[in-house]
Amino acid sequence: MASYKEPSFQERTALARETRAKALKQLAERPAVDEALVAQRQAARLAREAAEAEKRAARKAAILQAKADKAAAAPALAPPEPAPAEAPAPTEAELKAARDARYAARKHRKR
């Protein structure tokens, strides 16, 4: 059995040149683009995109309408809540006492 012979630089460049020429020949042999077909495909794509956009807009409108209906029905279902009384802002001493209580509770949990 013959051993593998590594191709030389000249052989690799010749193979690359032949491959490139073959690809260019195949590209040149391709049929020309039919403008009528391209226009037809583009019109179909635009119609499909318009239909999808219309469907999205209808879906969004339905969601907004459902939210509006739900918001309109919510006050009728729930009794009105009294407005919360405005609590005065805590003083520095109250803030420190709350912080110390949290610290003590944390220390107690660790034991």
Backbone as XML, in Angstrom:
<?xml version="1.0"?>
<chain id="A" units="angstrom">
  <residue number="1" name="MET">
    <atom name="N" x="0.843" y="-1.168" z="0.000"/>
    <atom name="CA" x="0.000" y="0.000" z="0.000"/>
    <atom name="C" x="0.889" y="1.232" z="0.000"/>
  </residue>
  <residue number="2" name="ALA">
    <atom name="N" x="0.559" y="2.189" z="-0.859"/>
    <atom name="CA" x="1.369" y="3.397" z="-0.980"/>
    <atom name="C" x="1.036" y="4.349" z="0.160"/>
  </residue>
  <residue number="3" name="SER">
    <atom name="N" x="2.039" y="5.054" z="0.632"/>
    <atom name="CA" x="1.831" y="6.007" z="1.726"/>
    <atom name="C" x="1.267" y="7.316" z="1.178"/>
  </residue>
  <residue number="4" name="TYR">
    <atom name="N" x="0.730" y="8.114" z="2.068"/>
    <atom name="CA" x="0.122" y="9.382" z="1.684"/>
    <atom name="C" x="1.209" y="10.352" z="1.264"/>
  </residue>
  <residue number="5" name="LYS">
    <atom name="N" x="1.008" y="10.993" z="0.109"/>
    <atom name="CA" x="1.962" y="11.976" z="-0.390"/>
    <atom name="C" x="1.352" y="13.357" z="-0.227"/>
  </residue>
  <residue number="6" name="GLU">
    <atom name="N" x="1.983" y="14.205" z="0.554"/>
    <atom name="CA" x="1.476" y="15.558" z="0.801"/>
    <atom name="C" x="1.579" y="16.363" z="-0.492"/>
  </residue>
  <residue number="7" name="PRO">
    <atom name="N" x="0.476" y="17.043" z="-0.901"/>
    <atom name="CA" x="0.543" y="17.829" z="-2.136"/>
    <atom name="C" x="1.454" y="19.045" z="-1.961"/>
  </residue>
  <residue number="8" name="SER">
    <atom name="N" x="2.148" y="19.388" z="-3.022"/>
    <atom name="CA" x="3.063" y="20.530" z="-2.956"/>
    <atom name="C" x="2.265" y="21.829" z="-3.055"/>
  </residue>
  <residue number="9" name="PHE">
    <atom name="N" x="2.959" y="22.936" z="-2.860"/>
    <atom name="CA" x="2.326" y="24.254" z="-2.933"/>
    <atom name="C" x="1.745" y="24.493" z="-4.325"/>
  </residue>
  <residue number="10" name="GLN">
    <atom name="N" x="2.500" y="24.107" z="-5.364"/>
    <atom name="CA" x="2.037" y="24.300" z="-6.734"/>
    <atom name="C" x="0.764" y="23.487" z="-7.005"/>
  </residue>
  <residue number="11" name="GLU">
    <atom name="N" x="0.727" y="22.257" z="-6.482"/>
    <atom name="CA" x="-0.456" y="21.429" z="-6.687"/>
    <atom name="C" x="-1.680" y="22.019" z="-5.971"/>
  </residue>
  <residue number="12" name="ARG">
    <atom name="N" x="-1.473" y="22.546" z="-4.767"/>
    <atom name="CA" x="-2.589" y="23.154" z="-4.030"/>
    <atom name="C" x="-3.097" y="24.407" z="-4.724"/>
  </residue>
  <residue number="13" name="THR">
    <atom name="N" x="-2.200" y="25.250" z="-5.224"/>
    <atom name="CA" x="-2.641" y="26.471" z="-5.915"/>
    <atom name="C" x="-3.344" y="26.136" z="-7.227"/>
  </residue>
  <residue number="14" name="ALA">
    <atom name="N" x="-2.866" y="25.106" z="-7.927"/>
    <atom name="CA" x="-3.521" y="24.698" z="-9.177"/>
    <atom name="C" x="-4.930" y="24.186" z="-8.892"/>
  </residue>
  <residue number="15" name="LEU">
    <atom name="N" x="-5.071" y="23.384" z="-7.847"/>
    <atom name="CA" x="-6.386" y="22.872" z="-7.474"/>
    <atom name="C" x="-7.323" y="24.015" z="-7.088"/>
  </residue>
  <residue number="16" name="ALA">
    <atom name="N" x="-6.816" y="24.992" z="-6.350"/>
    <atom name="CA" x="-7.636" y="26.144" z="-5.961"/>
    <atom name="C" x="-8.055" y="26.943" z="-7.186"/>
  </residue>
  <residue number="17" name="ARG">
    <atom name="N" x="-7.142" y="27.117" z="-8.130"/>
    <atom name="CA" x="-7.435" y="27.858" z="-9.351"/>
    <atom name="C" x="-8.523" y="27.140" z="-10.159"/>
  </residue>
  <residue number="18" name="GLU">
    <atom name="N" x="-8.393" y="25.825" z="-10.283"/>
    <atom name="CA" x="-9.386" y="25.044" z="-11.028"/>
    <atom name="C" x="-10.757" y="25.112" z="-10.346"/>
  </residue>
  <residue number="19" name="THR">
    <atom name="N" x="-10.774" y="25.012" z="-9.025"/>
    <atom name="CA" x="-12.029" y="25.064" z="-8.281"/>
    <atom name="C" x="-12.690" y="26.422" z="-8.444"/>
  </residue>
  <residue number="20" name="ARG">
    <atom name="N" x="-11.901" y="27.494" z="-8.375"/>
    <atom name="CA" x="-12.426" y="28.850" z="-8.541"/>
    <atom name="C" x="-13.009" y="29.031" z="-9.944"/>
  </residue>
  <residue number="21" name="ALA">
    <atom name="N" x="-12.292" y="28.527" z="-10.948"/>
    <atom name="CA" x="-12.772" y="28.638" z="-12.325"/>
    <atom name="C" x="-14.072" y="27.857" z="-12.507"/>
  </residue>
  <residue number="22" name="LYS">
    <atom name="N" x="-14.162" y="26.675" z="-11.897"/>
    <atom name="CA" x="-15.370" y="25.869" z="-11.999"/>
    <atom name="C" x="-16.555" y="26.589" z="-11.350"/>
  </residue>
  <residue number="23" name="ALA">
    <atom name="N" x="-16.328" y="27.219" z="-10.186"/>
    <atom name="CA" x="-17.401" y="27.945" z="-9.505"/>
    <atom name="C" x="-17.855" y="29.142" z="-10.325"/>
  </residue>
  <residue number="24" name="LEU">
    <atom name="N" x="-16.922" y="29.865" z="-10.928"/>
    <atom name="CA" x="-17.280" y="31.011" z="-11.764"/>
    <atom name="C" x="-18.064" y="30.571" z="-12.999"/>
  </residue>
  <residue number="25" name="LYS">
    <atom name="N" x="-17.690" y="29.428" z="-13.547"/>
    <atom name="CA" x="-18.400" y="28.913" z="-14.720"/>
    <atom name="C" x="-19.836" y="28.544" z="-14.348"/>
  </residue>
  <residue number="26" name="GLN">
    <atom name="N" x="-20.014" y="27.894" z="-13.210"/>
    <atom name="CA" x="-21.357" y="27.543" z="-12.755"/>
    <atom name="C" x="-22.192" y="28.794" z="-12.510"/>
  </residue>
  <residue number="27" name="LEU">
    <atom name="N" x="-21.566" y="29.832" z="-11.955"/>
    <atom name="CA" x="-22.275" y="31.085" z="-11.702"/>
    <atom name="C" x="-22.700" y="31.748" z="-13.007"/>
  </residue>
  <residue number="28" name="ALA">
    <atom name="N" x="-21.828" y="31.688" z="-14.008"/>
    <atom name="CA" x="-22.147" y="32.298" z="-15.298"/>
    <atom name="C" x="-23.239" y="31.528" z="-16.028"/>
  </residue>
  <residue number="29" name="GLU">
    <atom name="N" x="-23.348" y="30.218" z="-15.787"/>
    <atom name="CA" x="-24.334" y="29.397" z="-16.474"/>
    <atom name="C" x="-25.717" y="29.481" z="-15.847"/>
  </residue>
  <residue number="30" name="ARG">
    <atom name="N" x="-25.830" y="30.118" z="-14.676"/>
    <atom name="CA" x="-27.140" y="30.230" z="-14.032"/>
    <atom name="C" x="-28.086" y="31.042" z="-14.896"/>
  </residue>
  <residue number="31" name="PRO">
    <atom name="N" x="-29.357" y="30.689" z="-14.906"/>
    <atom name="CA" x="-30.314" y="31.455" z="-15.712"/>
    <atom name="C" x="-30.491" y="32.861" z="-15.130"/>
  </residue>
  <residue number="32" name="ALA">
    <atom name="N" x="-30.869" y="33.793" z="-15.994"/>
    <atom name="CA" x="-31.066" y="35.178" z="-15.574"/>
    <atom name="C" x="-32.287" y="35.273" z="-14.666"/>
  </residue>
  <residue number="33" name="VAL">
    <atom name="N" x="-32.290" y="36.305" z="-13.838"/>
    <atom name="CA" x="-33.395" y="36.513" z="-12.907"/>
    <atom name="C" x="-34.598" y="37.032" z="-13.668"/>
  </residue>
  <residue number="34" name="ASP">
    <atom name="N" x="-35.735" y="36.420" z="-13.429"/>
    <atom name="CA" x="-36.978" y="36.842" z="-14.071"/>
    <atom name="C" x="-37.580" y="37.984" z="-13.248"/>
  </residue>
  <residue number="35" name="GLU">
    <atom name="N" x="-37.594" y="39.181" z="-13.811"/>
    <atom name="CA" x="-38.062" y="40.366" z="-13.095"/>
    <atom name="C" x="-39.531" y="40.247" z="-12.699"/>
  </residue>
  <residue number="36" name="ALA">
    <atom name="N" x="-40.339" y="39.621" z="-13.536"/>
    <atom name="CA" x="-41.758" y="39.467" z="-13.216"/>
    <atom name="C" x="-41.937" y="38.582" z="-11.982"/>
  </residue>
  <residue number="37" name="LEU">
    <atom name="N" x="-41.144" y="37.515" z="-11.890"/>
    <atom name="CA" x="-41.218" y="36.614" z="-10.747"/>
    <atom name="C" x="-40.766" y="37.322" z="-9.479"/>
  </residue>
  <residue number="38" name="VAL">
    <atom name="N" x="-39.703" y="38.119" z="-9.602"/>
    <atom name="CA" x="-39.206" y="38.869" z="-8.447"/>
    <atom name="C" x="-40.264" y="39.846" z="-7.965"/>
  </residue>
  <residue number="39" name="ALA">
    <atom name="N" x="-40.913" y="40.559" z="-8.892"/>
    <atom name="CA" x="-41.956" y="41.517" z="-8.525"/>
    <atom name="C" x="-43.144" y="40.806" z="-7.877"/>
  </residue>
  <residue number="40" name="GLN">
    <atom name="N" x="-43.483" y="39.640" z="-8.399"/>
    <atom name="CA" x="-44.602" y="38.875" z="-7.839"/>
    <atom name="C" x="-44.272" y="38.422" z="-6.413"/>
  </residue>
  <residue number="41" name="ARG">
    <atom name="N" x="-43.072" y="37.934" z="-6.189"/>
    <atom name="CA" x="-42.666" y="37.494" z="-4.857"/>
    <atom name="C" x="-42.653" y="38.665" z="-3.876"/>
  </residue>
  <residue number="42" name="GLN">
    <atom name="N" x="-42.170" y="39.822" z="-4.340"/>
    <atom name="CA" x="-42.117" y="40.990" z="-3.469"/>
    <atom name="C" x="-43.530" y="41.448" z="-3.110"/>
  </residue>
  <residue number="43" name="ALA">
    <atom name="N" x="-44.456" y="41.428" z="-4.072"/>
    <atom name="CA" x="-45.838" y="41.816" z="-3.795"/>
    <atom name="C" x="-46.468" y="40.852" z="-2.791"/>
  </residue>
  <residue number="44" name="ALA">
    <atom name="N" x="-46.189" y="39.569" z="-2.937"/>
    <atom name="CA" x="-46.725" y="38.579" z="-2.002"/>
    <atom name="C" x="-46.157" y="38.801" z="-0.606"/>
  </residue>
  <residue number="45" name="ARG">
    <atom name="N" x="-44.864" y="39.121" z="-0.528"/>
    <atom name="CA" x="-44.225" y="39.377" z="0.770"/>
    <atom name="C" x="-44.827" y="40.606" z="1.434"/>
  </residue>
  <residue number="46" name="LEU">
    <atom name="N" x="-45.034" y="41.669" z="0.651"/>
    <atom name="CA" x="-45.612" y="42.888" z="1.209"/>
    <atom name="C" x="-47.041" y="42.650" z="1.686"/>
  </residue>
  <residue number="47" name="ALA">
    <atom name="N" x="-47.811" y="41.871" z="0.934"/>
    <atom name="CA" x="-49.180" y="41.559" z="1.348"/>
    <atom name="C" x="-49.178" y="40.734" z="2.633"/>
  </residue>
  <residue number="48" name="ARG">
    <atom name="N" x="-48.260" y="39.782" z="2.734"/>
    <atom name="CA" x="-48.161" y="38.952" z="3.929"/>
    <atom name="C" x="-47.771" y="39.800" z="5.143"/>
  </residue>
  <residue number="49" name="GLU">
    <atom name="N" x="-46.816" y="40.719" z="4.955"/>
    <atom name="CA" x="-46.405" y="41.591" z="6.054"/>
    <atom name="C" x="-47.538" y="42.512" z="6.484"/>
  </residue>
  <residue number="50" name="ALA">
    <atom name="N" x="-48.325" y="43.021" z="5.522"/>
    <atom name="CA" x="-49.451" y="43.895" z="5.859"/>
    <atom name="C" x="-50.510" y="43.119" z="6.644"/>
  </residue>
  <residue number="51" name="ALA">
    <atom name="N" x="-50.769" y="41.876" z="6.244"/>
    <atom name="CA" x="-51.750" y="41.048" z="6.953"/>
    <atom name="C" x="-51.280" y="40.766" z="8.376"/>
  </residue>
  <residue number="52" name="GLU">
    <atom name="N" x="-49.988" y="40.489" z="8.547"/>
    <atom name="CA" x="-49.447" y="40.229" z="9.883"/>
    <atom name="C" x="-49.522" y="41.483" z="10.749"/>
  </residue>
  <residue number="53" name="ALA">
    <atom name="N" x="-49.227" y="42.647" z="10.167"/>
    <atom name="CA" x="-49.302" y="43.894" z="10.913"/>
    <atom name="C" x="-50.739" y="44.186" z="11.336"/>
  </residue>
  <residue number="54" name="GLU">
    <atom name="N" x="-51.693" y="43.920" z="10.446"/>
    <atom name="CA" x="-53.101" y="44.130" z="10.772"/>
    <atom name="C" x="-53.535" y="43.188" z="11.896"/>
  </residue>
  <residue number="55" name="LYS">
    <atom name="N" x="-53.064" y="41.944" z="11.840"/>
    <atom name="CA" x="-53.405" y="40.977" z="12.875"/>
    <atom name="C" x="-52.814" y="41.407" z="14.224"/>
  </residue>
  <residue number="56" name="ARG">
    <atom name="N" x="-51.569" y="41.893" z="14.213"/>
    <atom name="CA" x="-50.948" y="42.371" z="15.453"/>
    <atom name="C" x="-51.720" y="43.550" z="16.032"/>
  </residue>
  <residue number="57" name="ALA">
    <atom name="N" x="-52.127" y="44.478" z="15.172"/>
    <atom name="CA" x="-52.873" y="45.651" z="15.633"/>
    <atom name="C" x="-54.222" y="45.232" z="16.216"/>
  </residue>
  <residue number="58" name="ALA">
    <atom name="N" x="-54.895" y="44.270" z="15.591"/>
    <atom name="CA" x="-56.175" y="43.794" z="16.108"/>
    <atom name="C" x="-55.986" y="43.116" z="17.457"/>
  </residue>
  <residue number="59" name="ARG">
    <atom name="N" x="-54.945" y="42.320" z="17.582"/>
    <atom name="CA" x="-54.674" y="41.637" z="18.851"/>
    <atom name="C" x="-54.375" y="42.652" z="19.950"/>
  </residue>
  <residue number="60" name="LYS">
    <atom name="N" x="-53.581" y="43.685" z="19.620"/>
    <atom name="CA" x="-53.241" y="44.711" z="20.599"/>
    <atom name="C" x="-54.486" y="45.488" z="21.014"/>
  </residue>
  <residue number="61" name="ALA">
    <atom name="N" x="-55.358" y="45.791" z="20.062"/>
    <atom name="CA" x="-56.591" y="46.505" z="20.375"/>
    <atom name="C" x="-57.485" y="45.652" z="21.271"/>
  </residue>
  <residue number="62" name="ALA">
    <atom name="N" x="-57.550" y="44.348" z="21.013"/>
    <atom name="CA" x="-58.360" y="43.456" z="21.838"/>
    <atom name="C" x="-57.828" y="43.403" z="23.264"/>
  </residue>
  <residue number="63" name="ILE">
    <atom name="N" x="-56.515" y="43.372" z="23.417"/>
    <atom name="CA" x="-55.911" y="43.343" z="24.749"/>
    <atom name="C" x="-56.214" y="44.639" z="25.486"/>
  </residue>
  <residue number="64" name="LEU">
    <atom name="N" x="-56.058" y="45.771" z="24.798"/>
    <atom name="CA" x="-56.344" y="47.061" z="25.422"/>
    <atom name="C" x="-57.819" y="47.155" z="25.805"/>
  </residue>
  <residue number="65" name="GLN">
    <atom name="N" x="-58.709" y="46.654" z="24.953"/>
    <atom name="CA" x="-60.143" y="46.684" z="25.259"/>
    <atom name="C" x="-60.447" y="45.812" z="26.470"/>
  </residue>
  <residue number="66" name="ALA">
    <atom name="N" x="-59.810" y="44.644" z="26.551"/>
    <atom name="CA" x="-60.020" y="43.756" z="27.692"/>
    <atom name="C" x="-59.546" y="44.413" z="28.982"/>
  </residue>
  <residue number="67" name="LYS">
    <atom name="N" x="-58.402" y="45.092" z="28.926"/>
    <atom name="CA" x="-57.901" y="45.794" z="30.107"/>
    <atom name="C" x="-58.844" y="46.914" z="30.510"/>
  </residue>
  <residue number="68" name="ALA">
    <atom name="N" x="-59.372" y="47.639" z="29.525"/>
    <atom name="CA" x="-60.301" y="48.726" z="29.830"/>
    <atom name="C" x="-61.583" y="48.179" z="30.445"/>
  </residue>
  <residue number="69" name="ASP">
    <atom name="N" x="-62.089" y="47.078" z="29.910"/>
    <atom name="CA" x="-63.293" y="46.466" z="30.463"/>
    <atom name="C" x="-63.062" y="45.987" z="31.893"/>
  </residue>
  <residue number="70" name="LYS">
    <atom name="N" x="-61.903" y="45.403" z="32.116"/>
    <atom name="CA" x="-61.582" y="44.910" z="33.453"/>
    <atom name="C" x="-61.451" y="46.066" z="34.433"/>
  </residue>
  <residue number="71" name="ALA">
    <atom name="N" x="-60.831" y="47.162" z="33.990"/>
    <atom name="CA" x="-60.683" y="48.330" z="34.857"/>
    <atom name="C" x="-62.035" y="48.976" z="35.141"/>
  </residue>
  <residue number="72" name="ALA">
    <atom name="N" x="-62.936" y="48.967" z="34.167"/>
    <atom name="CA" x="-64.262" y="49.545" z="34.371"/>
    <atom name="C" x="-65.089" y="48.675" z="35.308"/>
  </residue>
  <residue number="73" name="ALA">
    <atom name="N" x="-64.899" y="47.370" z="35.256"/>
    <atom name="CA" x="-65.674" y="46.465" z="36.095"/>
    <atom name="C" x="-65.114" y="46.372" z="37.508"/>
  </residue>
  <residue number="74" name="ALA">
    <atom name="N" x="-63.860" y="46.668" z="37.709"/>
    <atom name="CA" x="-63.219" y="46.521" z="39.017"/>
    <atom name="C" x="-63.851" y="47.410" z="40.085"/>
  </residue>
  <residue number="75" name="PRO">
    <atom name="N" x="-64.115" y="48.691" z="39.854"/>
    <atom name="CA" x="-64.720" y="49.505" z="40.917"/>
    <atom name="C" x="-66.124" y="49.031" z="41.286"/>
  </residue>
  <residue number="76" name="ALA">
    <atom name="N" x="-66.859" y="48.467" z="40.364"/>
    <atom name="CA" x="-68.205" y="47.997" z="40.670"/>
    <atom name="C" x="-68.163" y="46.762" z="41.562"/>
  </residue>
  <residue number="77" name="LEU">
    <atom name="N" x="-67.130" y="45.967" z="41.461"/>
    <atom name="CA" x="-67.032" y="44.737" z="42.247"/>
    <atom name="C" x="-66.507" y="44.976" z="43.651"/>
  </residue>
  <residue number="78" name="ALA">
    <atom name="N" x="-65.549" y="45.843" z="43.794"/>
    <atom name="CA" x="-64.903" y="46.046" z="45.084"/>
    <atom name="C" x="-65.507" y="47.259" z="45.788"/>
  </residue>
  <residue number="79" name="PRO">
    <atom name="N" x="-65.702" y="47.160" z="47.108"/>
    <atom name="CA" x="-66.197" y="48.328" z="47.828"/>
    <atom name="C" x="-65.099" y="49.390" z="47.887"/>
  </residue>
  <residue number="80" name="PRO">
    <atom name="N" x="-65.500" y="50.634" z="47.946"/>
    <atom name="CA" x="-64.476" y="51.689" z="47.991"/>
    <atom name="C" x="-63.681" y="51.603" z="49.287"/>
  </residue>
  <residue number="81" name="GLU">
    <atom name="N" x="-62.385" y="51.748" z="49.158"/>
    <atom name="CA" x="-61.513" y="51.691" z="50.330"/>
    <atom name="C" x="-61.343" y="53.100" z="50.879"/>
  </residue>
  <residue number="82" name="PRO">
    <atom name="N" x="-61.301" y="53.222" z="52.183"/>
    <atom name="CA" x="-61.075" y="54.552" z="52.743"/>
    <atom name="C" x="-59.636" y="54.984" z="52.453"/>
  </residue>
  <residue number="83" name="ALA">
    <atom name="N" x="-59.479" y="56.265" z="52.279"/>
    <atom name="CA" x="-58.149" y="56.794" z="52.005"/>
    <atom name="C" x="-57.291" y="56.627" z="53.258"/>
  </residue>
  <residue number="84" name="PRO">
    <atom name="N" x="-56.081" y="56.131" z="53.110"/>
    <atom name="CA" x="-55.234" y="55.944" z="54.288"/>
    <atom name="C" x="-54.837" y="57.300" z="54.868"/>
  </residue>
  <residue number="85" name="ALA">
    <atom name="N" x="-54.851" y="57.353" z="56.193"/>
    <atom name="CA" x="-54.460" y="58.597" z="56.854"/>
    <atom name="C" x="-52.959" y="58.772" z="56.701"/>
  </residue>
  <residue number="86" name="GLU">
    <atom name="N" x="-52.571" y="59.965" z="56.479"/>
    <atom name="CA" x="-51.157" y="60.259" z="56.287"/>
    <atom name="C" x="-50.454" y="60.148" z="57.630"/>
  </residue>
  <residue number="87" name="ALA">
    <atom name="N" x="-49.527" y="59.224" z="57.736"/>
    <atom name="CA" x="-48.783" y="59.026" z="58.981"/>
    <atom name="C" x="-47.618" y="60.015" z="59.015"/>
  </residue>
  <residue number="88" name="PRO">
    <atom name="N" x="-47.327" y="60.533" z="60.161"/>
    <atom name="CA" x="-46.196" y="61.465" z="60.243"/>
    <atom name="C" x="-44.888" y="60.712" z="60.018"/>
  </residue>
  <residue number="89" name="ALA">
    <atom name="N" x="-43.918" y="61.392" z="59.508"/>
    <atom name="CA" x="-42.608" y="60.783" z="59.245"/>
    <atom name="C" x="-41.967" y="60.385" z="60.567"/>
  </residue>
  <residue number="90" name="PRO">
    <atom name="N" x="-41.330" y="59.196" z="60.612"/>
    <atom name="CA" x="-40.714" y="58.767" z="61.877"/>
    <atom name="C" x="-39.518" y="59.661" z="62.225"/>
  </residue>
  <residue number="91" name="THR">
    <atom name="N" x="-39.329" y="59.826" z="63.517"/>
    <atom name="CA" x="-38.215" y="60.656" z="63.986"/>
    <atom name="C" x="-36.936" y="59.835" z="63.958"/>
  </residue>
  <residue number="92" name="GLU">
    <atom name="N" x="-35.836" y="60.508" z="64.215"/>
    <atom name="CA" x="-34.542" y="59.816" z="64.240"/>
    <atom name="C" x="-34.513" y="58.772" z="65.348"/>
  </residue>
  <residue number="93" name="ALA">
    <atom name="N" x="-35.100" y="59.071" z="66.458"/>
    <atom name="CA" x="-35.102" y="58.134" z="67.587"/>
    <atom name="C" x="-35.920" y="56.891" z="67.242"/>
  </residue>
  <residue number="94" name="GLU">
    <atom name="N" x="-37.062" y="57.081" z="66.558"/>
    <atom name="CA" x="-37.875" y="55.936" z="66.167"/>
    <atom name="C" x="-37.150" y="55.071" z="65.144"/>
  </residue>
  <residue number="95" name="LEU">
    <atom name="N" x="-36.454" y="55.710" z="64.193"/>
    <atom name="CA" x="-35.675" y="54.949" z="63.205"/>
    <atom name="C" x="-34.580" y="54.141" z="63.872"/>
  </residue>
  <residue number="96" name="LYS">
    <atom name="N" x="-33.891" y="54.762" z="64.871"/>
    <atom name="CA" x="-32.814" y="54.062" z="65.568"/>
    <atom name="C" x="-33.376" y="52.892" z="66.367"/>
  </residue>
  <residue number="97" name="ALA">
    <atom name="N" x="-34.531" y="53.081" z="67.008"/>
    <atom name="CA" x="-35.141" y="52.003" z="67.792"/>
    <atom name="C" x="-35.529" y="50.834" z="66.887"/>
  </residue>
  <residue number="98" name="ALA">
    <atom name="N" x="-36.077" y="51.114" z="65.714"/>
    <atom name="CA" x="-36.454" y="50.052" z="64.782"/>
    <atom name="C" x="-35.223" y="49.314" z="64.282"/>
  </residue>
  <residue number="99" name="ARG">
    <atom name="N" x="-34.162" y="50.041" z="63.984"/>
    <atom name="CA" x="-32.915" y="49.432" z="63.526"/>
    <atom name="C" x="-32.329" y="48.545" z="64.613"/>
  </residue>
  <residue number="100" name="ASP">
    <atom name="N" x="-32.328" y="49.017" z="65.861"/>
    <atom name="CA" x="-31.799" y="48.233" z="66.983"/>
    <atom name="C" x="-32.628" y="46.975" z="67.202"/>
  </residue>
  <residue number="101" name="ALA">
    <atom name="N" x="-33.955" y="47.073" z="66.996"/>
    <atom name="CA" x="-34.820" y="45.907" z="67.165"/>
    <atom name="C" x="-34.505" y="44.862" z="66.094"/>
  </residue>
  <residue number="102" name="ARG">
    <atom name="N" x="-34.285" y="45.301" z="64.851"/>
    <atom name="CA" x="-33.922" y="44.354" z="63.789"/>
    <atom name="C" x="-32.582" y="43.686" z="64.084"/>
  </residue>
  <residue number="103" name="TYR">
    <atom name="N" x="-31.638" y="44.462" z="64.595"/>
    <atom name="CA" x="-30.316" y="43.925" z="64.923"/>
    <atom name="C" x="-30.428" y="42.885" z="66.032"/>
  </residue>
  <residue number="104" name="ALA">
    <atom name="N" x="-31.215" y="43.197" z="67.055"/>
    <atom name="CA" x="-31.382" y="42.268" z="68.171"/>
    <atom name="C" x="-32.076" y="40.987" z="67.706"/>
  </residue>
  <residue number="105" name="ALA">
    <atom name="N" x="-33.067" y="41.114" z="66.827"/>
    <atom name="CA" x="-33.765" y="39.922" z="66.326"/>
    <atom name="C" x="-32.820" y="39.061" z="65.509"/>
  </residue>
  <residue number="106" name="ARG">
    <atom name="N" x="-31.963" y="39.678" z="64.719"/>
    <atom name="CA" x="-31.000" y="38.913" z="63.924"/>
    <atom name="C" x="-30.021" y="38.184" z="64.822"/>
  </residue>
  <residue number="107" name="LYS">
    <atom name="N" x="-29.547" y="38.856" z="65.863"/>
    <atom name="CA" x="-28.623" y="38.212" z="66.802"/>
    <atom name="C" x="-29.302" y="37.038" z="67.522"/>
  </residue>
  <residue number="108" name="HIS">
    <atom name="N" x="-30.577" y="37.233" z="67.846"/>
    <atom name="CA" x="-31.311" y="36.195" z="68.543"/>
    <atom name="C" x="-31.512" y="34.968" z="67.645"/>
  </residue>
  <residue number="109" name="ARG">
    <atom name="N" x="-31.750" y="35.187" z="66.369"/>
    <atom name="CA" x="-31.937" y="34.058" z="65.436"/>
    <atom name="C" x="-30.654" y="33.263" z="65.273"/>
  </residue>
  <residue number="110" name="LYS">
    <atom name="N" x="-29.511" y="33.916" z="65.336"/>
    <atom name="CA" x="-28.235" y="33.225" z="65.112"/>
    <atom name="C" x="-27.872" y="32.308" z="66.274"/>
  </residue>
  <residue number="111" name="ARG">
    <atom name="N" x="-28.429" y="32.553" z="67.465"/>
    <atom name="CA" x="-28.107" y="31.713" z="68.631"/>
    <atom name="C" x="-28.732" y="30.376" z="68.552"/>
  </residue>
</chain>
